Amino acid sequence: MYRHDQAANLPRPASKRRLIKRRELIVDDWRYAEEDPLGRERALILPFARWRQERERWWLWDGRLGVRLGPTDPVAELEHDFLRVALVAIEFGDLGESRSYNQAQLLRKQYRFTGELRAIGKIQPEQLPFLARCGFDAFELQDHSLEEALAALDDFTRAYQPAVDNSLHLQRRAV
C-alpha cells in the first residue's frame, strides 16, 4: 500500500502557493498528490514511491505529471519516464543535504531531462544561485520572502567552474 510520510513538509495550501520559476514569481498551477489525490486539477506531482507503485495507472492519465524525489530516491529509475514526466521536484531535507544537488546534475547532464526541475523543502534564499547552477529552474521556498530569494539569484555574476546553468560567463583567474 502507498504510504507517504512527508505530507507535512508541503509549504502552503495549493490555491495560494507561489514560487520562482525561470526567474519570475508565479502562482503554481501544479498540485501535490496529497492536495489532489485524484488529479482533478490536471497537473499533479506524485511522490516517487507512489509513481513507482502506480506507474501504469498514471502513465495513461491525461493530465500533466510530475514526480517528487527525496534525497535517497534513485534518479536512474526515472530515465525512461521523461516522455511522460514534465516536472521533477527534488526535496531538500536539511541545510547540509547535498544529495539533492547531485540528483539535479544527474537529471540534467546524464539523463538530459529538459522539463521543470523544482527545488522544494528546506532551502534558503542564498542557496538559489548554486541550485540554479546545478540545473534547477523553479524554487519553492517554505518560510522566506520570494522577492528576497529572487534577488539572491543575482548575487553572483561570474563563475570559475562550468556547470549545468550556462547563464554565468566563465572567467579565468589572472595568473
Secondary structure, DSSP 8 states (H G I E B T S, - for coil): ------GGG--S-GGG-EEEETTEEEE---EETTT-TT-TTSEEEEEHHHHHHHHHHHHT-SSEEEEEE-TTS-GGGGGGGTTTEEEEEEEE-STT--HHHHHHHIIIIIS---SEEEEEES--GGGHHHHHHTT--EE--SSS-HHHHHHHTTS--EESS--S---SEE-----
